[in-house]
Amino acid sequence: MNDKVILVEMLYEKAEQYVKTTLEVNRLKTIDKVTDVFASVASRFAIVAIIALFFVLLTVGMALYLGELLGKNYYGFFALALFYGVMAVVFIKMRKPWLDDKLNNYLINEIFKEKKNASN
């Protein structure tokens, strides 16, 4: 009878170790996925910031040039502001199919993407 009690205790300890190990593995997998997604989003954000800076400087140059063509510098800024206003309205109307769906799909793909093995 004593042997059965010892075997049950050992089985209980093994099951407890298994549950703890499984929880730790799942926690580490979650951390891995979160850091992958964060790193990917952060790198894309940096690229978008650099592109945005490029377009801001390009816009200022275009506004000054248009202002020179139109006779007054602020006319060029007004013209580009009108252009960007129209673009904003179009973007807001088309936001769902252009941005929301693509961003959702990207994040889902990043979360469920399998890591490539080091041997491949």
Secondary structure as UniProt FT lines:
FT   HELIX           2..70
FT   HELIX           73..93
FT   HELIX           96..100
FT   HELIX           101..112
FT   TURN            118..119
//
